[in-house]
């Protein structure tokens, strides 16, 4: 599905700004809150995949939308995927180069997810991690969602992980609520669960008391993200 708007240009500029301005260790797992975030994201996604009999990922062909430097593709390897069955696309060439060095067998492409380079029904699983929250143009969201469905096999699944609330400190991102997710993927079965303790709270608590952070993360109203599975009809 072709997209003629300019939001991809804004997104590239925003990620370039973050690369320039954020300290190199900003997302490092050596920081307790970042480690907590990663563990909760992994646990939430694996739990949902397991319930759907999709874990481990043995024998599945998987595409990661907005794959960046391959962080989640590497995670999928640990979840049982074959490296030659992994694919990805990203807007940023420099991050893709690192992903290619890390997983040389993967099929990785530079470009917009509004025009995916794969054939119809090519994948068992398509994933996106905090991609849609970076998109402000509804038309681009719809184009990417349509492409994700196009490359999925009938009965295939989208693994969703993204913000469900806006970040009042960052006008360049926008949370995606459950109703919007369902509207983007009509005629699909959508399962969502809140995960990830609110970052401002997690950064205050995780380094001081990990058990307290885990306890607070079990309260859905304190969780800022959705982990979800979207099943194509």
Secondary structure by P-SEA (a helix, b strand, c coil): ccccccaaaaaaaaaaaaaacccccccccccaaaaaaaaaaaaaaaaaaaaacccccccbbbbbcccccaaaaaaaaaacccccccccccccaaaaaaaaaaccccccccccccccccccccccbbbbcccccccccaaaaaaaaaaaaaaccccbbbbbbcccccccccccbbbbcaaaaaaaccccbbbbbbbcccaaaaaacccccaaaaaaaaaccccccccbbbbbcc
